[in-house]
Amino acid sequence: MSFRWYFEFSFDICRQDKVIVHIKQITMVDQNLVSDLNKRADAANLVEMLKNVAKQFPGKAVFTTSLGIEDQVITDMIFFNNLDIKVVTLDTGRLFEETYKVLNRTIEKYGKQIGL
């Protein structure tokens, strides 16, 4: 298993409560750290890898979900194991009704928020 690791920083510059500039920067993680994380990933199952990520980046790890079946499995692992990984999704306002139902059922089942 091999991963690419990035940190994403995003912030707004405001004037009188109006956003005048939105800055987004993606910074690649140090390659030595990436090598170490990939070695741990090779030796771990997915739950263990998620635990390692949560431990390595406390309060900073984010999982973006499409709410598809594959992502629901990972969301279950994060929520069931109460990992310090924020789960978010992109709501375009044009999602299928079924997708919103999956989102709401997931929130109800785990009692945890999914950021929009």
WOCOR-V599780 format. One record per pair of residues at least 12 apart in sequence whose C-alpha atoms are under 7 Angstrom apart, sorted by the first residue. I is the first residue (numbers start at 1). J is the second residue. D is the distance in whole Angstrom. If there is no record, write none. Layout:
BEGIN
i=I j=J d=D
i=I j=J d=D
END
This chain:
BEGIN
i=1 j=38 d=7
i=1 j=41 d=6
i=1 j=42 d=5
i=2 j=38 d=5
i=3 j=38 d=6
i=5 j=28 d=6
i=5 j=29 d=6
i=5 j=34 d=6
i=6 j=26 d=7
i=6 j=27 d=6
i=6 j=28 d=5
i=6 j=29 d=5
i=7 j=26 d=6
i=7 j=27 d=5
i=7 j=28 d=6
i=7 j=29 d=7
i=8 j=25 d=6
i=8 j=26 d=4
i=8 j=27 d=6
i=9 j=24 d=6
i=9 j=25 d=5
i=9 j=26 d=6
i=10 j=23 d=6
i=10 j=24 d=4
i=10 j=25 d=6
i=11 j=23 d=5
i=11 j=24 d=7
i=47 j=77 d=6
i=51 j=83 d=7
i=54 j=83 d=6
i=54 j=84 d=5
i=54 j=85 d=6
i=58 j=84 d=7
i=59 j=84 d=6
i=59 j=85 d=7
i=61 j=85 d=5
i=61 j=86 d=6
i=62 j=85 d=5
i=62 j=86 d=5
i=62 j=87 d=6
i=63 j=85 d=7
i=63 j=86 d=6
i=63 j=87 d=5
i=63 j=88 d=6
i=64 j=87 d=6
i=64 j=88 d=5
i=64 j=89 d=5
i=65 j=87 d=7
i=65 j=88 d=6
i=65 j=89 d=5
i=66 j=89 d=6
i=67 j=99 d=7
i=67 j=102 d=7
i=67 j=103 d=7
i=79 j=110 d=7
i=87 j=114 d=5
i=87 j=115 d=6
i=88 j=114 d=5
i=88 j=115 d=4
i=88 j=116 d=6
i=89 j=114 d=7
i=89 j=115 d=6
i=89 j=116 d=5
i=90 j=116 d=6
i=91 j=116 d=6
END
